[in-house]
Amino acid sequence: MKRSKPPAVHQQFVRRFPGIGRAWDQVNEQGAAGPLDARAQRLAKLAISIGAMREGAVYSAVRKARDAGVSVAEMEQVVALAASTIGFPASVAVWSWVREESSPRKR
């Protein structure tokens, strides 16, 4: 699986706080241990990010989902599924984040 490079600010934070970076890696490794394949994990992480309305997490989830082979149409369906829970205005905002991060100029 292709792996996107984290944003510069993430890399700077991990350099400044390496212990937090290592702990973060361990949390992610433990969360990934289970029956879900990479695509399902990435769609779940996107859904969680959307539900929590965490813009940065949505951008990260989109990059990682794209790396795992998830299509933009699949990611947009996750936004549509979330609409009945998070509401219309929030769904429009999240959809704009997904579109921005998945735009061809970002690749």
Buried (B, 14 or more C-beta within 10 A) or exposed (E): EEEEEBEEEBEEBBEEEEEEBEEBEEEEEEEEEEEEEBBEBBBBBBBEBBBEBBBEBBBBBBBBBBBBEBEBEBBBEBBEBBBEEBEEEBBEBBBEBBBBBBEEEEE
